Amino acid sequence: MNVNQSNRYSESLSGPVASIIIPAHNESAVIGRCLQSIFSAALPAEFEVIVVCNGCSDSTADIVRNDFPFASLIETPKASKTGALNLGDAAASVFPRIYLDADLVVSVESLRLIVQPLVSDDALAACGQMNISFNQSSFPVRSFYRVWSHNSYLKNGKFGGLFAVSRKGHSRVSPFPELTNDDEFVRRSFTGEERAFVENSSFEMIAPRSISGLLKIRSRAIRGTRELSQVGYLDEQPQSRNIVELLAIIIKKPSLWVDTFFYIGISLLVRVKVVVAGKKNNQMWERDESSRKPA
């Protein structure tokens, strides 16, 4: 967007174009870069930004309060991502709603693009393209993501970490239930025709540096997906089909064969970890801390 376009766009704004809700639990290491990516380029009052600090015992709230005064801050002693999403919803006043994880980086242009199909009523929910940064990751972790990035599940975008819903779409998923995989819950709440994949809207996810960190986030994802299936939120495409399509891609790409060894090994470790943990860890929120450390 050039200067003239920006001026015309600014003049056309009668208020915020969307509400951005950011749940944050002990995110002092990353909340600054997340908010800076928004406020460094957004027009004045272009977005209603709400940060919900839930169960924080660090300086996350202080950073938001002192360094980003244009963001609304909500604090709650209970550590719950879905609870934080609901608190943010209760305070938000604008549709569409954008939900953004505090450890991600997204440009203002991507935020503008992700709401376009919702404003035009072409979709009820929208997601963008996830770019994985694994420059600081170990070789096995890089190998895993090089293979994982070819998963057919990603052909229609990634709801993980960043998604948006229209007013009508919001009524279908709100209030957010106490589920581990809230992103996948939202994706499965809409049909393929109701979801929009905005390819030019992208966000950056910092990959774990170590296998232990990768095991944590993958275990949480697997547990969350199984939990959704158990309560009736089934995927449109069976996992077996995703696996077959991924294998077909790997066979044709010799450059992935070594990486596939690590991908399969890590995937097996994740499933063993989930089975051994059993139901006692259903409410456990595992997260990787290595990706939150400065490079």
N, C-alpha and C positions, 0 to 999 in steps of 0.2 A: 504494500500500500504506500503510494508516494504522498508527498506533502499535500497536494491538492485533493487527492482522494481522501486523505485523513481528515482534512478540514470539512469536506462535504459530509463525511461519515459522522464526524463530531456534531455538525449542525443538525443532522437527522435524528440524533439521539434525544429522546424525550425522557430517558431514564435508563437504568441498567438493562442491558440486553439479556442477562441471565444471572442466576445466582450460582455461586461456586461454593460448595460445601466441602471442607477439608477436615476429616477426622484426624486427630493427632494424639498419639500416646508416646510420651517420652521421645520426641522427635527434635530435640534441640540441635542435633548435628546436621539436620537436613531441612528443617522448616524454613530457614532463611533463604536457601537457594530456590525452594519451591515458590515462595511468595515473591521473591525478587524476579523470577522469570515472568510473573504476571504483571506486577506493578511497574517494572522497568519499561514496559512498552504499551500498557493499556492507557486508554484515554481517561481523563478524570471521570469517575463514577460510571465507567463503562460496565463494570461488573460489580455485583454485590458479593463480596467475599466474606465467608463466615468460617472461622477456624474453631473447631470444637476440641478443646484439650480434655481428654478423658483419662482419669487416673494418672495424671502426670506427676512425677516426683523430681523432675529436672527443671530446666529453665525454659522449656518450650513456650509457656504462657508469657513469660517476661520478654522473650524475644519478639513475639507477636505484638505485645502491648507497647513496647518501647521503640521497636524498629519499623513497625508496619501499622501506624495508627489508622489507616484507611480500611483496615480489615476489622470486622466485628469479631470479638473474642467471647467464647462461651467456655466456662470451666465446670467440670463435674468430677466428683471423686471416684465415680465408678468407671473402671476400665472396660469399655465395650465399644467396639467399632460400630455395630448396628445401632446401639443406643446413642452414640454420637451422631450418626446420620439422622436419626429421628429428632434429636435436639436441634440440629442444624436446620432440618426441614421446618420445625415449628417456628424458628426465627426468621426463615427466609420469606421474602415477599414477592419474588419474581420467578416467572417461568420463561424459558426452560430452566431445568435444574442440572447443573454439572456437578458430578461427584469425583473428587480428585484425591488420591493418596498423597500424604505429605512427603513421601520420599521420592516422588517423581518430579520431572522437569518438563514443562510444556510451554510452548510459545503462545503468545496472545493470538497470533494468526490462526493457530490450530484450534484455540478455544472458539474463535469466531466461526470457523468452518464447521465445527462439530454440531453447532446448534442450528445451522441453516436448514437441514432437512426437517427439523422439528418445527421451526417457525413457519415453514411452507406447508406443513401438514403432510409431508411425504413419508414420514415415519413417526413412530411413537418413542423409539429409543435409538440412540446412535453411539457408535464407538469409532475409534481411530486406529492408526497403525502404531504398534509398539516397536520401538527400536531398542535393541539390547546393547548396552555398553559393557564389554567384558575385558577391557584392556588391563585391568588390575586382577583379573581372575586367574586361577591356576589352569594348567593345560586340561585336566579332566573336565573342569567346569566349562571352559570354552568349547571343548569337544561336544559336551552335552547340548549346549545351546545351538551349535552349528547344525546338529541333526534336528533338534526340537523345532527349530525355526521353519523346517519344511513340513511340519504337521499340517494336514489339510484343515484342521480345526481353525487355523489362523487365516485361512483364505478370506474369511468374511470379517476380519478385524479381531481385536482383542478387547474384551470388556474389562479385563483385569486392570485396576488402578485408575482408569479414566473412562467414564461413560456419561451420557446425558439422557434425560427423558423430558418429554413434553408434559403439559398439564394432564392430558388424558392418560399418557403412559404412566405418569407418577401415581395416579389413582389406582393403578393395577399393582404396584409394588410397595406402596406406603400404607401403613408403617412397616419398616423393614423388620422381618422376624429375626429372632436370635438364631442365626445360622452362621456357620464358619465361613462359607464361601459366598459372601454377599454379591460379588461381581457375577458369578455364575448363576446365582439365583435370579438376578435381573435379566441376564441373557436368556435363560430358559423360560422366563415369564412372557416372552414375545416370540411370535413366529418369525421365520426368515423374512417374510414380506413386511413385517412390522418393524424390523431392525434395519438401520442404515449403516453401512461401512463407509466412512468418509476417509478415503485413502490419503488425501492431502493433509489430514489432521493427524499429527504424530506426537508421540511423547517418548521420553527416554527413561528406560528402566536400568538401573545400575545392578549388574549381576553380582551374586555372591562371589567372594574371593576364594572361598574354600569349599570342599565337598561337604563338610559338616553344615555350612550355611545353606547350601543347595538342598541337602536332605531335609532340613527343617521346613523350607518353604514348599518343597514338593510334597512332603508328608501332609502338611496342612491342606494343600490343594486336593490331594487324593481323599483325605478324610472328609473334606467339605463337599466334594463331588458325590461321594457315597451317601453322605447325609441327605443331600438333595434328592437322590434317587429313592431313598427310603421313605421320604415324605411325599413322594409323587411327582417331583419335578424331573421328568425324564428328558434326556437329550434327543433331538430330532434325528441325529446320526449316531448309530451305535459305535462304541469305541473300537470294536473289532474292524469296522470299515476304515476308521482312521489309521489303524495299525497296518492294514493291508496296503493302503494308499501310500503310507510313509515308506514301507519296504520297497514298493515299486519304484519310488524316487531314489532310494539309496542304491538299489541294484544298478541303476543307470548312472550313478555318480561315484566312480572309484575314489574320488578325493574325499568322500565321506566314510569310507570303509573303516579306517582306523578310528575315526571319531565314533562310529557306531558301536565299537567295542566298549567305549566308556559310557555311551548313552544307555546301552542295554544293562551294563553293570550297575550304574547308578539307579536306573529305573527299578531293577530287582531289589536293590538295597532299600529303596523307598517303600516298596510294597511289603518287604519283610519287616521293616520298622513299624509300619502301620498295623500289621497283623499282630506283632509282638506287643505293641502298646495296647491294642484292643480298645474296648469302649471306655476305659478309664480316662483316656485322653481326648474324648470327644469335645470337651469344652476348653481344651488347652490351645492357647494361641502361640504357635511357634513362629519366630521370625528370625531373619538373618541380620546380625549386627555388623558383619564385616563390610557390607555395602554402604553402611552409614558412616564409616570412618573416612577421614580425609585421605586423598591419594598420597 
